[in-house]
């Protein structure tokens, strides 16, 4: 009988329009109760759920009605090891007194293995009661598993994006967090698992994956509206937001006029920058090499990394050093200071008091880089992954993501977008080279850090 119940729960998608929030919530609740009852072979739940005139078409091509379902329940033996039924990719459309529910059934066996089925049911409301009177079912393809995203951060960085995508498409997405260079390292190692999409910080990391042959091109729909300066010329990756790298300083300290002023501050023991060959430093030196030439960038790096104030840790630690007077100026990404300025943590807020980000003259260009997405070669769900990439590169996703990480959507400031608190008041002038051409100068930047 469990097999019959499983077949009964397999459905196909059905288009429609949205109804009231109350009706949608009631139908979602009805579906949840039904699946819990189906797991337990609860006859009363089936009696309540199915209309007397039900026409059910199973995935096996069988057509039957409510009477056959109820008879099968009467004959069923209890099976404590039977599957547990749940639903994902649920969409509800209410059209007056009729409603359509589409979802993917997840049947999880005692060993924890899941089998997936597509489901569509048509409901009729009579006297404030919804019942299914038409049902269609099909087995999902074997590879119809949730899309897998590898992200450099979890929580508030990635979840708002994926939640919005699930809500709009009904597609299931999971994510795994691999920080720092771990995404690049994992893909270069040719492990058994290949994600469907990666969310990576920095154009140089994205280019490393491209040069190693670990990416496939993004769909044209994903990059058609992206300014070429923010994406790979051959379409292997694209930015979805940009960030600035410049100085954090006290508001009344105007000595750090531009990048050329920083070596002298380093010699004076007043300049902080994180240690060594971190990708943020490599990106900065690539930007500097493009603007000042490779010899000047090398001389800049030799002076700064020889004389910098030695503060362990990343950009946040450099900001703390400026706040407590260990140095006067630090080279950092903009979002650390901006996020702390509006933090609920009083200690973080206190650190930012009296500090500003950027050169004294806001017309002086700042270095820019991107958070970007790419599609790994060898992933199995290419069509669904293309759909995710296209959505994540769009303006809605850019705005969601940028607000969560205190970065800027690619169209800012020419295009209006909601921004994270404080960013609208931050006056910056992004300057070339843009992330698309930054990898051209990576050899000049990375050669300095080679042993």
C-alpha positions in Angstrom: 0.0 0.0 0.0 3.0 2.3 0.6 3.8 2.1 -3.1 0.2 3.1 -3.9 0.4 6.1 -1.6 3.7 7.1 -3.1 2.2 6.9 -6.7 -0.8 8.9 -5.5 1.5 11.8 -4.4 3.3 12.3 -7.7 2.3 15.4 -9.6 3.1 17.7 -12.5 3.3 21.5 -12.6 0.2 23.7 -13.4 0.3 27.4 -14.1 -2.0 29.9 -12.4 -2.3 33.2 -10.6 -1.9 34.0 -6.9 -4.9 34.3 -4.6 -5.2 35.7 -1.1 -2.5 35.1 1.4 -5.1 33.5 3.8 -6.2 31.0 1.2 -2.6 30.2 0.3 -1.7 29.6 3.9 -4.7 27.4 4.4 -3.8 25.2 1.4 -0.2 24.9 2.5 -1.3 23.8 5.9 -3.7 21.3 4.4 -0.9 19.8 2.3 1.4 19.5 5.4 -1.3 17.8 7.4 -2.1 15.4 4.5 1.6 14.4 4.1 1.9 13.7 7.8 -1.3 11.6 7.6 -0.1 9.8 4.5 3.1 8.9 6.3 1.0 7.2 9.0 -1.6 5.7 6.6 -4.2 7.8 8.4 -7.6 6.9 6.8 -9.4 10.0 8.2 -6.8 12.3 6.6 -7.4 10.8 3.2 -11.2 10.9 3.7 -10.9 14.6 4.4 -8.4 15.4 1.6 -10.0 13.8 -1.5 -13.2 14.9 -3.1 -15.8 12.2 -3.9 -15.4 12.9 -7.6 -11.6 12.6 -7.6 -9.9 11.6 -10.8 -6.3 10.5 -10.0 -3.7 9.8 -12.7 -0.7 8.1 -11.3 2.9 8.2 -12.5 2.4 4.6 -13.6 -0.3 5.6 -16.0 -3.2 4.3 -13.9 -6.4 6.3 -13.4 -8.6 5.7 -10.4 -10.8 7.6 -7.9 -11.3 8.0 -4.2 -13.0 4.7 -3.7 -9.9 2.8 -4.8 -7.7 4.9 -2.5 -9.8 4.2 0.5 -10.0 0.5 -0.3 -6.3 0.3 -0.5 -5.9 2.0 2.9 -8.3 -0.6 4.5 -6.1 -3.4 3.1 -2.8 -1.9 4.1 -0.6 -3.4 6.9 1.2 -1.0 9.3 4.8 -0.4 8.2 6.9 1.3 10.8 9.9 1.4 8.4 7.9 3.0 5.6 8.8 6.3 4.0 8.2 9.7 5.5 6.6 12.1 3.2 7.4 15.8 3.0 7.2 18.5 0.4 9.4 21.2 -1.1 9.2 23.5 -4.1 5.6 24.2 -3.0 3.7 26.8 -5.1 0.0 27.6 -4.4 -2.2 29.5 -6.9 -5.8 30.4 -6.0 -8.3 31.2 -8.7 -11.5 32.1 -6.9 -13.1 28.9 -5.7 -10.5 26.8 -7.3 -6.8 26.3 -6.4 -3.8 24.5 -7.8 -0.9 23.2 -5.7 2.4 22.1 -7.3 5.2 20.7 -5.2 7.9 18.1 -5.2 7.3 15.1 -2.9 10.2 13.9 -0.9 9.9 10.3 0.2 12.6 9.5 2.8 13.1 5.8 3.7 14.4 4.4 7.0 18.0 4.6 5.7 17.7 8.3 5.1 17.6 8.0 1.3 15.2 10.3 -0.5 13.2 9.7 -3.7 11.6 12.7 -5.4 8.3 13.1 -7.3 6.6 16.0 -8.9 3.0 16.6 -7.9 0.1 18.8 -9.1 -3.4 18.8 -7.5 -6.5 20.9 -8.3 -8.7 21.8 -5.4 -12.3 23.0 -5.1 -13.7 25.0 -2.2 -17.1 24.1 -0.9 -18.4 25.7 2.3 -14.9 26.9 3.3 -13.5 23.4 2.8 -10.8 22.6 0.2 -10.7 19.2 -1.4 -8.6 17.8 -4.2 -10.7 16.6 -7.2 -8.0 16.2 -9.9 -4.5 14.9 -9.3 -1.6 14.1 -11.7 1.7 12.5 -10.8 5.1 11.8 -12.3 8.4 10.6 -11.0 11.2 13.2 -10.9 14.4 12.5 -12.9 17.0 10.8 -10.8 19.3 13.9 -10.8 16.5 16.1 -9.6 18.2 16.9 -6.3 18.5 20.3 -4.7 21.0 22.6 -6.4 24.2 22.9 -4.5 25.9 26.3 -4.0 29.3 26.7 -2.5 29.6 30.1 -0.8 32.4 31.9 0.9 30.0 32.9 3.6 26.8 31.5 5.1 23.9 32.9 7.1 22.8 36.4 6.2 25.2 36.6 3.2 23.6 33.7 1.2 20.3 32.8 2.8 18.2 35.9 1.7 19.3 35.2 -1.9 18.5 31.6 -1.9 15.2 32.1 0.0 14.0 34.6 -2.7 15.1 32.2 -5.5 13.2 29.3 -3.9 10.1 31.4 -3.4 10.0 32.6 -7.0 11.0 29.4 -8.8 10.0 26.6 -6.5 13.5 25.1 -7.1 15.3 23.6 -4.0 18.8 25.0 -3.3 21.3 24.0 -0.6 24.6 25.7 0.2 27.9 24.8 1.8 30.3 27.3 3.3 34.0 27.2 2.2 35.8 30.3 3.4 38.9 32.0 2.2 40.6 30.2 -0.7 38.8 26.9 0.1 36.4 27.0 -2.8 39.3 27.5 -5.3 41.3 24.8 -3.6 38.5 22.3 -3.5 37.7 22.7 -7.2 41.3 22.4 -8.2 41.6 19.1 -6.2 39.0 17.4 -8.5 36.9 16.0 -5.6 33.9 13.8 -6.1 31.5 16.6 -5.4 31.0 19.4 -7.9 28.7 22.3 -6.9 26.2 23.7 -9.3 27.3 27.3 -8.6 30.0 29.1 -6.6 29.8 32.5 -5.0 33.3 33.7 -4.7 35.0 36.9 -3.5 37.6 38.6 -5.8 38.1 38.6 -9.6 41.6 36.9 -9.2 40.0 33.9 -7.5 37.4 33.6 -10.2 40.1 33.9 -12.9 42.2 31.2 -11.2 39.2 28.8 -11.7 38.8 29.9 -15.3 42.4 29.4 -16.2 42.4 25.9 -14.6 39.5 24.9 -16.8 37.2 24.4 -13.8 34.3 26.6 -15.1 31.8 26.5 -17.9 30.5 29.7 -19.5 27.5 31.4 -18.0 24.3 31.5 -20.0 23.9 34.5 -22.2 20.8 35.6 -20.3 22.9 35.9 -17.1 25.5 38.4 -18.6 23.5 40.2 -21.3 22.7 43.2 -19.1 26.0 43.2 -17.2 28.5 46.0 -18.0 31.5 44.2 -19.5 33.8 45.9 -17.0 32.3 43.8 -14.2 32.6 40.3 -15.9 34.9 38.0 -17.7 35.2 38.9 -21.4 34.5 35.3 -22.3 31.6 34.9 -20.0 33.0 32.5 -17.5 32.2 34.6 -14.4 30.4 37.8 -13.5 30.4 40.1 -10.6 27.1 40.6 -8.7 28.3 43.5 -6.5 31.4 45.7 -6.1 33.5 46.7 -3.1 36.1 49.5 -2.6 39.6 49.1 -1.2 41.1 52.3 0.2 42.1 53.7 3.6 40.3 54.0 6.9 41.6 57.0 8.9 40.6 59.6 11.4 38.3 62.2 9.9 40.7 65.1 10.6 43.8 63.2 9.2 44.2 64.2 5.6 47.7 63.0 4.9 46.7 59.8 3.1 45.9 61.7 -0.1 46.2 58.7 -2.4 48.1 55.4 -2.8 51.4 57.3 -3.4 51.3 58.8 0.1 51.1 55.4 1.9 54.8 54.3 1.7 55.9 57.5 3.5 53.3 56.8 6.3 54.7 53.2 6.5 58.2 54.5 6.9 57.0 56.7 9.7 55.4 53.7 11.5 51.8 54.9 11.0 50.4 52.6 8.3 48.7 49.3 8.8 47.8 46.6 6.2 47.1 42.9 6.6 50.1 40.7 6.1 51.4 39.2 2.9 49.8 37.5 -0.1 46.2 37.6 0.8 44.0 37.9 -2.2 42.9 41.4 -1.1 46.6 42.6 -1.2 47.2 40.8 -4.6 44.1 42.5 -6.0 45.3 45.9 -4.7 48.8 45.5 -6.2 47.3 44.4 -9.6 45.2 47.6 -9.5 48.3 49.6 -8.6 50.4 48.0 -11.3 47.8 48.9 -13.9 47.8 52.6 -12.8 51.4 53.2 -11.9 53.3 50.4 -13.7 54.9 47.2 -12.5 58.2 48.8 -11.2 56.3 51.4 -9.2 53.9 48.8 -7.7 56.9 46.6 -6.7 58.7 49.5 -5.1 55.4 50.4 -3.3 55.0 46.9 -2.0 58.6 46.6 -0.9 58.4 49.8 1.2 55.0 49.1 2.7 55.5 45.5 3.6 58.9 46.2 5.1 57.8 49.1 7.3 54.1 48.5 7.9 52.9 48.4 11.5 52.7 44.7 12.2 49.2 44.0 13.3 48.1 40.3 13.2 44.8 39.4 11.5 42.7 40.7 8.7 41.1 44.0 7.8 39.0 44.2 11.0 42.1 44.0 13.1 43.7 46.9 11.1 40.7 49.0 11.8 41.0 48.3 15.5 44.6 49.4 15.3 43.7 52.7 13.8 41.0 53.2 16.5 43.4 52.5 19.4 46.2 54.5 18.0 48.7 51.8 16.9 48.6 53.3 13.4 47.0 56.3 11.8 45.9 54.8 8.5 45.0 51.3 7.3 44.3 49.8 3.9 41.0 47.9 4.1 37.8 47.1 2.2 35.0 49.5 2.9 32.3 47.3 4.2 34.0 46.3 7.5 33.8 49.9 8.9 30.3 50.5 7.5 28.9 47.3 9.0 30.4 48.1 12.4 29.0 51.6 12.4 25.4 50.4 12.4 26.1 47.2 14.4 24.0 46.3 17.5 27.3 45.5 19.2 28.2 48.7 21.2 31.9 47.7 21.2 32.0 47.6 17.4 30.1 50.9 17.2 32.6 52.5 19.5 35.5 51.4 17.4 34.1 53.4 14.4 33.7 56.7 16.2 35.8 59.4 14.6 36.9 57.1 11.7 36.1 57.5 8.0 36.7 55.5 4.9 38.3 56.8 1.8 40.7 59.4 0.5 40.3 63.0 1.8 39.4 64.1 -1.7 36.4 61.8 -2.8 37.3 62.4 -6.4 40.5 60.4 -6.0 39.8 56.9 -7.4 39.5 53.9 -5.1 40.4 50.3 -6.1 37.4 48.1 -6.8 36.8 44.4 -6.9 33.7 42.1 -7.0 31.8 39.4 -5.3 31.0 37.1 -8.2 29.4 33.9 -9.4 30.5 31.1 -11.7 29.3 27.7 -12.9 31.7 24.8 -12.3 32.3 22.5 -15.2 31.1 18.9 -14.5 28.0 19.8 -12.4 25.0 17.6 -13.2 22.1 20.1 -13.1 23.1 22.5 -15.8 19.7 23.7 -16.8 18.6 24.6 -13.3 22.0 26.0 -12.4 21.8 28.3 -15.5 18.5 29.5 -14.2 20.0 30.2 -10.7 22.9 32.1 -12.3 20.7 34.2 -14.4 18.6 35.1 -11.4 21.6 35.9 -9.2 23.1 38.2 -11.8 19.8 40.2 -12.1 19.1 43.5 -10.4 16.8 42.1 -7.7 19.4 39.6 -6.5 22.2 42.1 -6.8 20.2 44.5 -4.5 19.4 41.7 -2.0 23.0 40.5 -1.9 24.6 43.9 -1.8 22.4 45.0 1.1 23.3 41.9 3.1 27.1 42.3 2.8 27.2 46.2 2.7 28.5 46.2 -0.9 27.2 48.1 -4.0 25.1 46.7 -6.8 26.9 46.8 -10.1 24.8 49.7 -11.4 25.3 52.0 -8.5 25.4 55.0 -8.4 23.9 55.4 -11.9 21.0 53.1 -11.0 19.0 53.5 -7.8 19.0 50.5 -5.5 18.2 50.1 -1.8 21.6 50.1 0.0 22.8 48.9 3.4 22.7 51.6 6.1 25.3 54.3 5.7 26.4 53.5 2.2 24.4 56.2 0.5 26.4 58.8 2.4 29.7 57.2 1.4 31.1 59.2 -1.5 33.5 57.1 -3.6 34.9 57.3 -7.1 35.6 53.8 -8.4 38.6 53.8 -10.7 40.0 51.5 -13.4 41.3 48.9 -14.0 37.9 47.3 -13.6 37.6 43.7 -12.3 37.2 42.4 -15.9 40.8 43.4 -16.7 42.3 43.0 -13.2 43.6 39.4 -13.9 45.8 40.9 -16.7 48.0 42.4 -14.0 47.9 39.4 -11.6 51.4 38.2 -12.5 52.9 41.6 -11.6 51.1 41.5 -8.3 51.8 37.9 -7.4 55.4 37.9 -8.3 56.2 40.1 -5.4 54.9 37.5 -3.0 56.7 34.5 -4.5 59.4 33.0 -2.3 
